Amino acid sequence: MVDYIVDFVNYIIYLAFMKEEHIHAIRDFNRFFARVIGLLDKTYLNSAYSLAEARVLRELLIQPNQTANAILTTLSLDKGYLSRILESFEKKKLINKKKSEEDGRALHLNLTALGKREILKIDKDTNRQVEQTFSSLTEKEYEIVIKSMDTIKRILDRK
């Protein structure tokens, strides 16, 4: 999944007629940051879940009663991939599904108590990872990093 995202970003950059040194600089940063936050590990933060699975659990934590289509839109996941994730979660009793009262074809997804415990542990581990990764920064460096991340998000999120 990470390779797909990086390749897609690189393709978009190529289409924008960027200079080759810009492409190399962005790809270098992508590789660096993927390593820093552990995206290349088989599971996310030594949990039992991939990054995509952790993101699905988090979406259901912050916005309960979602449909699969809402999660697809929010996370831009492949429909088949999300379907397999949800099937796995249901078998592991991390989520439950309930038919929508408004639309009998739609299913609302919610975390079970076990699902909540799992994502809260992942959230705690994620916070610890962020603290460890950035603990050596000064207040000024924190401000620079946060402002830079906000700028990158704002620029790349234009559609």
The 8 nearest C-alpha neighbors of each residue, nearest first, counted from 0:
[[1, 3, 2, 4, 51, 5, 50, 76],
 [0, 2, 4, 3, 5, 38, 39, 33],
 [3, 1, 5, 0, 4, 6, 7, 39],
 [2, 4, 0, 6, 1, 5, 7, 8],
 [5, 3, 7, 1, 6, 2, 8, 0],
 [4, 6, 2, 8, 7, 3, 9, 1],
 [7, 5, 9, 3, 4, 8, 2, 10],
 [6, 8, 10, 4, 9, 5, 3, 11],
 [9, 7, 5, 11, 10, 6, 4, 12],
 [8, 10, 6, 12, 7, 11, 5, 13],
 [11, 9, 13, 7, 12, 8, 6, 14],
 [12, 10, 14, 8, 13, 9, 7, 15],
 [11, 13, 9, 15, 10, 14, 8, 17],
 [12, 14, 10, 11, 15, 16, 17, 9],
 [15, 13, 11, 16, 12, 10, 17, 9],
 [14, 16, 12, 13, 17, 11, 10, 18],
 [17, 15, 14, 13, 18, 12, 19, 11],
 [18, 16, 15, 13, 19, 12, 21, 22],
 [17, 19, 21, 20, 22, 16, 13, 23],
 [18, 20, 22, 21, 23, 17, 24, 13],
 [19, 21, 23, 22, 18, 24, 17, 25],
 [22, 20, 24, 18, 19, 23, 25, 17],
 [21, 23, 19, 25, 20, 24, 26, 18],
 [22, 24, 20, 26, 21, 25, 27, 19],
 [23, 25, 27, 21, 22, 26, 20, 28],
 [26, 24, 28, 22, 27, 23, 29, 21],
 [25, 27, 29, 23, 28, 24, 22, 30],
 [26, 28, 24, 30, 25, 29, 23, 31],
 [27, 29, 31, 25, 26, 30, 32, 24],
 [30, 28, 26, 32, 27, 31, 33, 25],
 [31, 29, 33, 27, 28, 32, 26, 34],
 [32, 30, 28, 34, 29, 33, 27, 35],
 [31, 33, 35, 34, 29, 30, 28, 36],
 [32, 34, 38, 30, 31, 36, 35, 37],
 [35, 33, 37, 32, 31, 36, 38, 30],
 [34, 36, 32, 33, 37, 31, 132, 38],
 [37, 35, 33, 34, 38, 32, 128, 132],
 [38, 36, 34, 39, 40, 35, 33, 43],
 [39, 37, 33, 40, 36, 34, 1, 43],
 [40, 38, 37, 34, 41, 33, 1, 42],
 [39, 41, 42, 38, 37, 43, 44, 45],
 [40, 42, 39, 49, 43, 38, 45, 48],
 [43, 41, 49, 48, 40, 45, 46, 47],
 [42, 44, 49, 50, 45, 46, 48, 40],
 [45, 43, 46, 42, 124, 37, 125, 121],
 [46, 44, 43, 42, 47, 48, 40, 41],
 [47, 45, 48, 44, 43, 42, 121, 49],
 [46, 48, 42, 45, 49, 43, 44, 117],
 [49, 47, 42, 46, 52, 43, 53, 50],
 [48, 50, 42, 43, 52, 51, 53, 41],
 [49, 51, 53, 43, 52, 54, 48, 42],
 [52, 50, 54, 49, 53, 55, 48, 0],
 [51, 53, 49, 55, 54, 50, 48, 56],
 [52, 54, 50, 56, 51, 55, 48, 57],
 [53, 55, 57, 51, 52, 56, 58, 50],
 [56, 54, 58, 52, 57, 53, 51, 59],
 [55, 57, 53, 59, 54, 58, 118, 60],
 [58, 56, 60, 54, 59, 55, 53, 61],
 [59, 57, 55, 61, 60, 56, 62, 54],
 [58, 60, 63, 62, 56, 57, 61, 109],
 [61, 59, 57, 58, 62, 63, 56, 110],
 [60, 62, 58, 59, 57, 63, 56, 64],
 [61, 63, 59, 60, 58, 65, 64, 57],
 [64, 62, 59, 109, 65, 60, 61, 108],
 [63, 65, 107, 108, 109, 62, 66, 59],
 [66, 64, 107, 108, 63, 69, 62, 67],
 [65, 67, 107, 69, 68, 106, 108, 70],
 [66, 68, 70, 69, 71, 65, 108, 106],
 [69, 67, 71, 66, 70, 72, 65, 78],
 [70, 68, 72, 66, 71, 67, 65, 73],
 [69, 71, 73, 67, 72, 68, 74, 66],
 [72, 70, 68, 75, 76, 69, 74, 73],
 [71, 73, 69, 75, 70, 74, 68, 76],
 [72, 74, 70, 71, 75, 69, 76, 58],
 [73, 75, 76, 71, 72, 70, 54, 55],
 [76, 74, 71, 72, 73, 77, 70, 78],
 [77, 75, 71, 74, 78, 81, 80, 72],
 [76, 78, 80, 79, 81, 75, 71, 82],
 [77, 79, 81, 80, 82, 76, 71, 68],
 [80, 78, 82, 81, 77, 83, 76, 84],
 [81, 79, 77, 83, 82, 78, 84, 76],
 [82, 80, 84, 78, 83, 79, 85, 77],
 [81, 83, 79, 85, 80, 84, 86, 78],
 [84, 82, 86, 80, 81, 85, 87, 79],
 [85, 83, 81, 87, 82, 86, 88, 80],
 [86, 84, 88, 82, 87, 83, 89, 81],
 [85, 87, 83, 89, 88, 84, 82, 90],
 [86, 88, 84, 90, 85, 89, 83, 91],
 [89, 87, 85, 93, 91, 86, 90, 94],
 [88, 90, 92, 86, 94, 91, 87, 93],
 [89, 91, 87, 92, 88, 86, 93, 94],
 [92, 90, 88, 89, 93, 87, 94, 86],
 [91, 93, 89, 90, 94, 88, 111, 113],
 [94, 92, 114, 88, 111, 91, 113, 110],
 [95, 93, 110, 111, 89, 109, 92, 88],
 [94, 96, 109, 108, 89, 110, 111, 97],
 [97, 95, 108, 107, 106, 109, 94, 98],
 [96, 98, 107, 106, 99, 108, 95, 109],
 [99, 97, 106, 103, 105, 107, 100, 96],
 [98, 100, 102, 103, 101, 105, 106, 107],
 [99, 101, 102, 103, 98, 105, 97, 106],
 [102, 100, 99, 103, 105, 98, 104, 106],
 [103, 101, 99, 104, 105, 100, 98, 106],
 [102, 104, 99, 105, 98, 100, 101, 106],
 [105, 103, 102, 106, 98, 99, 101, 100],
 [106, 104, 99, 103, 102, 98, 107, 66],
 [105, 107, 98, 97, 99, 66, 96, 108],
 [108, 106, 66, 64, 97, 65, 96, 99],
 [109, 107, 96, 64, 65, 66, 95, 106],
 [110, 108, 64, 94, 63, 95, 59, 111],
 [109, 111, 94, 114, 93, 115, 59, 95],
 [110, 112, 114, 94, 113, 93, 115, 95],
 [111, 113, 115, 114, 116, 110, 93, 94],
 [112, 114, 116, 111, 115, 93, 117, 92],
 [113, 115, 93, 111, 110, 117, 112, 116],
 [114, 116, 112, 118, 113, 117, 110, 119],
 [117, 115, 113, 119, 114, 118, 120, 112],
 [116, 118, 114, 120, 115, 119, 113, 121],
 [119, 117, 121, 120, 115, 116, 122, 56],
 [118, 120, 122, 116, 121, 117, 115, 123],
 [119, 121, 123, 117, 118, 122, 116, 124],
 [120, 122, 118, 124, 119, 123, 125, 117],
 [123, 121, 119, 125, 120, 124, 118, 126],
 [122, 124, 120, 126, 121, 125, 119, 127],
 [125, 123, 127, 121, 122, 126, 128, 120],
 [126, 124, 122, 128, 127, 123, 121, 129],
 [125, 127, 129, 123, 128, 124, 122, 130],
 [126, 128, 124, 130, 125, 129, 131, 123],
 [129, 127, 125, 131, 126, 130, 132, 124],
 [130, 128, 132, 126, 131, 127, 133, 125],
 [129, 131, 127, 128, 134, 133, 132, 126],
 [132, 130, 128, 134, 129, 133, 127, 135],
 [133, 131, 129, 130, 134, 128, 35, 135],
 [132, 134, 130, 131, 135, 136, 129, 141],
 [135, 133, 131, 130, 136, 132, 129, 137],
 [134, 136, 133, 137, 132, 131, 130, 140],
 [137, 135, 140, 134, 133, 141, 138, 139],
 [136, 138, 140, 139, 141, 135, 134, 142],
 [137, 139, 141, 140, 142, 136, 143, 135],
 [138, 140, 142, 137, 141, 143, 136, 144],
 [139, 141, 143, 137, 142, 138, 136, 144],
 [142, 140, 138, 144, 139, 143, 145, 136],
 [141, 143, 139, 145, 140, 144, 146, 138],
 [144, 142, 140, 146, 141, 145, 147, 139],
 [145, 143, 147, 141, 146, 142, 148, 140],
 [146, 144, 148, 142, 147, 143, 141, 149],
 [145, 147, 149, 143, 148, 144, 142, 150],
 [148, 146, 150, 144, 149, 145, 143, 151],
 [147, 149, 151, 145, 150, 146, 144, 152],
 [148, 150, 146, 152, 147, 151, 153, 145],
 [149, 151, 147, 153, 148, 152, 154, 146],
 [150, 152, 148, 154, 153, 149, 155, 147],
 [153, 151, 149, 155, 150, 154, 156, 148],
 [152, 154, 150, 156, 151, 155, 149, 157],
 [155, 153, 151, 152, 156, 157, 150, 149],
 [156, 154, 152, 157, 153, 151, 158, 150],
 [155, 157, 153, 154, 152, 158, 151, 150],
 [158, 156, 155, 154, 153, 152, 151, 150],
 [157, 156, 155, 154, 153, 152, 11, 15]]
